[in-house]
Amino acid sequence: MFSGRTIGNSFDTIQKEYIGNVSRSAKGVCILNKEMVMKYIVACTNLYGIVPIEKVVEIYNDQNEEKIPLDEVERFLQTKRVKDKLEESFVYIQSNEFVAEATSEEAEKDNLRQNAARKPYYIPGREELLCFIDEEYVQETPEQLLVKNMLEEDFSDQLDVDAEVSELVYNLQVSGGDFMMELSSFISRLVLPIKESERYIPAIVAVADTTRLWENRGHTTKELQQY
């Protein structure tokens, strides 16, 4: 996996090889801030799993003073070097969409589109959105902390609690709605007696309800219930 620093370095390379800052020439032609566009593409793909190119441009334009035209972005995306840099961040261009590697199979994409259909996009502010450049970024919640505390009580220092909960959250995020599979997988890894394992079920349900899911277009299930 690529850290935020590695991703940033990749974008710096793009920036050096292309004209970087958003500006307007004497003729009024928009010049893309290609580094920032790349960051928005990766962040939105990590947050939504699948996102139309047009939606990323819309979000970018809503959050930045200088506006970028869709056709300029589409031309920018046609270059092999840009495609290669995106793929280093596990983002692929397919038709008119950006697709995360974890959902690149046709059946997975169809399932995600079906589950996400007609749901509103969760669009955080610029600073929060760009945190999702790191595909391992997780918004910590009290529900996650509860599971960590339970694991520490049961396993002490025998288990990397932070890594275990981060993996749980990531798997829930990309599961496409298969919560029971992720629940069973997590509990089976603990290798605890049945009664001890059952203690985790409501806690994991609470984590799932407060995790930003691809199938919810970045919303948590709890947030959507309030719509």
Steps between C-alpha positions, in 0.01 A plus 500: 500500500614853435530748783378855471862611456558258212183615329602860549839434340331342198285807457806723534649320200185567300515861611856544373431341165188702426401861551389491860311795640144588416512828317365669192708600205461830320242331281303384804581130456485300822822319595439206732657464841579142409645407837183605682275337241686171553457531875126555463472198270676269746319637806155471341569149373616387843187651656244372248657193337356600163446861399422664164766734361233769478424468874865550596515812281179628662640449852831661403326805357279537807803502730752704302495858378628420153263280302613220270311394185407135461646475150841620622503235772399231252789596270740497794387148594578360155877506554666172593712660771194634681329161479813331635523744793136442589550124486788535747230629737270206406268721294395400147325693225221292350271666248381821669574386856782466749501154657687379809707186452308321777183512289647459152321172417182542295280317751638714785443821306145402407424411861642829628311707243177322587544551874603865461228594251286802593700570816643850547875555499670585827719797412724613787685828507820536301738429788316188612449374146871517420574278801356218289801524267643240737298184434571389857346816647229421753285745692525381858173462689394415858362173362844401372655594834259268679609205285865589559443503876328161483790355301753640744313341790486161328843491335716753682817546291452177302313685226563817300170657598529809280582293192218255572235771527637690199473182294144448623400853401663474157335164431162641600556802277567295187275201576219611272241428768611150601506583870444146625808374318717771657350437844564125476852555368591738781363279777660185358842670507466561873487127582296554816237281669153554354365698795803727497471551125132591523591801714654658191193478277314814617827693514587408141147584386551846653833537318334403172222755552755780548745406223507691171396241244545490124148361466373815677705732279716596795221538754472286810187290536411702808517825300277366223240394756466867593413610143 
